[in-house]
Amino acid sequence: MAGARGERVRTYYGVIGGMSDMSAVMEAANIFGSPMVPPERRNPMETTSRGLGEMLKAALNQGFRQFVVGIGGELDE
């Protein structure tokens, strides 16, 4: 997946539900959250959320049609 500055990052998603209603659960902060970018490089004009789309596409390709996406994370001060 593409990280906040376009670099490759490794991430994962979880699965919840039963066989007929499984959902992929993803945390956006694991891909492009503030802790993933050094403070001096945190510029929203130079970062991207592309990796989340890539992860959604990967889950779609595996057959998932329901998603839970968290946009939490913690700010690194």
Secondary structure as GFF3:
##gff-version 3
##sequence-region A 1 77
A	DSSP	beta_strand	14	16	.	.	.	ID=ss1
A	DSSP	beta_strand	23	27	.	.	.	ID=ss2
A	DSSP	alpha_helix	29	32	.	.	.	ID=ss3
A	DSSP	three_ten_helix	34	36	.	.	.	ID=ss4
A	DSSP	three_ten_helix	39	41	.	.	.	ID=ss5
A	DSSP	alpha_helix	50	61	.	.	.	ID=ss6
A	DSSP	beta_strand	67	70	.	.	.	ID=ss7
###
